[in-house]
């Protein structure tokens, strides 16, 4: 048996340490830092859309806020993670990222998109409606195909709507299109439920359905109330002064 040379072994280990550190740091650099690759909420568009939806005092009280860094992104991911229902194990981070990215592109508040999803399907990926609606945002195949042709989002068959990312992309674009068709936010929200043609007929007959819009807006405002209870936020004052809450 060879004699164990402790001094020589120690010298070898010491010489190897710098190389091991470099290798370790290189490996860590390849790992995604939380939120480094995640889409960030476009604050300017969020505020503009929230003000349009809420208006006046409700906007100032609920949505005209500055949140801690990544608070909105974390809240959206948390909401998706807790509420999503599916027979498949979908990537919840990818779903929350899609909600934020598509809302940004469509100039919508991502919390409004969350509220619509909750109203439509209760976050059930496989939800089916009595009129053929499918998925998280309860789109009909015909509507999905039409939006696909207008937006360039890939859609081939109705089973594509069971993919939550595809469903969200198409649903958000449909919401954005409806907002451009109706001057009043309440009308565009109701049109998502009954269809733009039916909504116009109702308005022409001096009958304006409101139950769906009320449900969406109640969920939307509740989401903002939950954020305020979870994080320390700063209320933006139109005079330029900021007030810390919590």
N, C-alpha and C positions, 0 to 999 in steps of 0.2 A: 504494500500500500504506500502510495506516495505521500510525503509530508504535506500538510495543508499550509500554504504560505499566506497568512492573514494579511500581511502588509502588501503583498503583490495584488491580492484580490481586492483590497480596499482601494488601491491605486487605480485598478481597472474600472471599478464601479464609479469612482469619482470622475474619471475621464469620460465615462459614458453618459453621465448625468446631463450635461448640456445638450447632447444629441437627443436624448429622450425627451427633454423639455421642449425642444424645437419640434419634434415629431408630434408630441401631445398638443401643443398649441396649434399646429397645422391641422390636426384632426378636429379640434374644437372650432376652428374657423370655418370648417365645412358644415357645422351644425347650424340650422336656422335659429337666429335669436328671436325670442317671442316678439311678434308683431312686426319683425323686420320685413317679412314678405307679405304681410296681411294688408289688405286695402284699408286706407284711413278714410273716415267720414269727411266729406267736403263740407266744412262748417258754413261757408258762405251760402251754399245751395240749401243746406239743411235749414238755416235760419229763414231764408227767403220763402221756402216752401211751407215751413211751419207757420210763418206769419200769414201766409195766404189762407192756410187751412183754419187757423185758430182766430186770427185777428185780435187787435186791441189788447184788452186786459188779460185775456186767457193766454195769449202769446207771451206777454211779459211775465206772467206768473209761472207758466209751465215750461216754455221752450227757449225763451230769450236768455240763455244761460251759457256760461263757460265751464266746461267740465275738466277734471284732471286728465292728464295725458293718457290716452288709450281707454278712458272710461267708457265711452260709447261703444267702442269696438268690443271691449270685454263684456259689456252688458248684452250686446246683440248675440255674441257667442254663447253666453250663459243662458239666454232665453231659448236659443235654438237647442242647446244641449239638454235643457230640462224638459222642453215641450215636444221635441220631434218624436213622432211615432212612425215606425216602419218595421216591416219584416226583415229588411236588410240593414246592415250596419254601415250607414252612409257616413262619409267624412263630414262631421258637423262644422269643423273649421272651414272647410271648402264651401259649405252652404252659407254660413254667415258672411264669408268673404264675398260670395256671389251677390248676396243681398246688398252689401255696401257698395260693391263695384258697380252693379247695375243701377242702383239708386243714384249714385254719383253721375253716371252717364246720362240718366234721364232727368237729372236736376230735381230729384225727389228726396224727401226725408226718409232715410232707411227705417226709422221707427214707424213711419206711416206704412211702409211695405210690410213690416212685422205685424201691424194691426190688421191689415187686409188678410194676410195669411192666417192669422188667428181666427178672424171672422169667417173666412171661407172654409177652412179645412181643420181648424184646431191643430195645425201642424202635422196632420196625418198625410204622409207621402202617398199612400194608396187610396185616398178618399175618392169616392165616386158620388156624383150628384144625380138627382132624378131626371135631369135633362141631358145627361151625357157628359157632364163636367168631370174633369180628371185632375187629381194631384193637389199639391199645396195651394195653388192659387185658383183651382177649380176652373180650368179653361176647357172650353169645348174644342174638339179637334178642328172644326171648321174655322173657329176664331184663331186658333193657334197657327193654322196654315196661312191665314190671311196676314197675320202679324209677321210671320216668318218671311213672307214675300215682301212686305213693306220694309222690314228691318234688316233682312239678310241673315237672320239667325237660323241655323240649320234645324230643320224639322222635316221628318220623313213619314212617320206613322204615329198613330195615337198613343202607342206604348211609349213613345219618347217623352210624353207628358208625365210618366212615372219616374223620370229622372228629375230630381228636385232642382238641379242647376238649370236644366233646359226649361222647366216649368217656370222658375223664377225669372229667367231672362225674358221669356215671352210675356209673362204676366206683367212685369214692370213696364215693358215697352207699351203694352196695351193701356195700362194706367196713364202713362205719359201722353199717349195719343189722345185719350179721352179728355185729359186736362186741356188740350189745345182746342177741343171741339166745343167745350162749354165754358162760359164766362164764370159761372158760379161753381165753386168747389163741390158743393152739395150735389149738384147735377152730375158732375163727372163721376163722383163716387157712386151715386145711384145707378148711373149708366153702366158701370162695371157689373152690376148685379142683373139688371133687366135688359141691357143692350141699349145702344144709343138711339136706335129707331123707336123702340118702345118708350124710352124716356121722353123723346121729343113729342110723341103722340100724347103722352100724359100731360106734359106741360101745356101743349096746345089746347087740351081739354080742361085746363085749369085744375088739374089734379097732379099734385107733386108728391110722389112717394118719398117718405123720409125714414122709414124704419131701418133700412139697411145702413144708410149714412149715419144714423144715430149710433148704431151698433159699432161701426168702425171707429167713429170719433170717440166713443166712450173708451174703447180699448186703447186708442192712440193716446188719449190724455192719461189713462191709467199707467201706461208705460213711462211717461215722463214723471209721474208722481213716484213711481218705484225707483227711478234713477235718483231723484232728489233724496229719497230716504236711504239710499245706499252710499252715495258719494257726497263729499263736501263740494258744493258748486258755488259759482259766483254769478249773481244775477247781473246781466248787462243793463245799464241804465241809459236811456236815450240822452241824458244830459252829459254822459261821459263818465259819471261816477259808477263804481262797481260796489255791489253789496255782497259780502260773503254770507252763505247760508249754512246751516248745520254747525 
